[in-house]
Amino acid sequence: MHSWAWAPRRSGWVTPPKALTNLLDAVGRFSVLGSTLYRPDTYRYLASAELALGDLDAALTAAHRSLDFAQRADAQHQVRATQRVLAEIELARGHTGVAYELLEASRGSPGALGDETELARLQPLPQTISVE
């Protein structure tokens, strides 16, 4: 994965270090506001940024925070999206069996919920996971 390729913005590409700074700022601002609406998304994006930077422990921590907020909100589409990111993290950690299970769990919802964008993100992952 190219370190610049995952975070498009209107005026160009955002590098993971800049995205990480922006996301940490967003987490802080949402905390001050007491808002939890965007926390599953924000922590999931933070997990992806940490993964792109190679900090798997930080990525895992952020993904678990995203999952926690999504589950508390009973937002199944957010749970499934976070399971996909967790699968990517576990794959990077070399845990292909866990990655496969998370990927399979994440597949149940996006199409049923009409989330075509999330469904498109799932498509390339099966080719990268081989469970023996």
N, C-alpha and C positions, 0 to 999 in steps of 0.2 A: 504494500500500500504506500502510495506517495504521501509524504507528510503534509503536503499542501492540498491534496486532492479532495479531502472530505468536507471542507467547510467553505462552500461558495458564499459570496456576498455580492452586493450590487456593484461595487467598484472593482472587483477582482477576487482573489483568493485570500483567505485568512489562514495563516500558519497555525498549527496546533499550539505553540506557546502563546500566541496572541489570543487565540480562541479560549485557551485555558484561563488566561487573565480575565477575559470578558465574562466567562461563565462563573468564575469565582466571585466576580463583582455582582453578577446577577443573583447568585445564591445569597450573598450578603444583603442585597437590596430586598429580595423577597422575604428574608428573615425579619428585617426591620419592619416591613409592612405587615408581617404576620400572614402573608399569603401562602397557601399551599397548592393552589390551582396548577401552577406551572412547575412545581418541584419535581414531579416524576420526569418530565421532559428535560428540565435543566440538569438534574443529576445524571440522567441517561446520556445527554450530550457531553457532560463532564467526564463520564466514564469512557466515552469514545475518544475524547481528547487525550485523556491519560493513556489509553491503549495506544493511540497513534504516537505518543511520546515514549512508549515502552515501559511506563510505570504500571506494571500489572497489579500490584497491591493497591495502589491508589484507584486504579480503574475498577477493581473488584469492590472496594469500599464505596465508591460513588454509585456503582450499579446496584449494590444492596440498599443504599439509601433510596434510589429511584424506585426499586421494587417495594420497599416499605411504604413509601408515600402512595404508590399506585394501589397497593393492597388496602391501605387504610381508606382510600377514596373509593374502593370497589370499582376501579377503572380497569376493566379487563383488557382493553386495547393497550393501555399503558403497561400492564403486567406482561403481556405478550411481547411488546416492543422491547422491554427491558430484558426479557428472557433471551431474545435474539442477541442483544449486546453481551449478556452474560455468556452465551454460547461462543461468541467471538473471543472473549477474554479467556475462557477455559481452553479453547483451541490454541490460543497463543501460549498458554501455560503447559500445553502438551497433554491435556486431559481430554482426549478425543471422545471417550465414552460419555463423560459428563456433558461435553459440548453437544454431542448428538442428542442426548436426552432433552437438553434445554431447547435445542432447535426444534425437535419434534413437538415439545410442549407449546412452543411459540407459534407453531403452524396452525393450531386449532382456531385461532380467533381472527386474524387480520381479514381474511376473505369473508368470513361470516359477518364481520362488522363493517365490511365495505371499505376497509383501509387498503386501497390498492398500492399506495406508496410503500407501506410497510411490507406488503406481500412481495413487491418488487425487490425489496432489500433481502428477502429470504431466498430468492432464486439462486444466487451464485454460491451460497454456503454449502449445500450438500456435496458439491464437487470437491470441496476442500476437506471434507471429513470422511475418513475411512475407518470404520469400526471393525476391529478384528476379533 
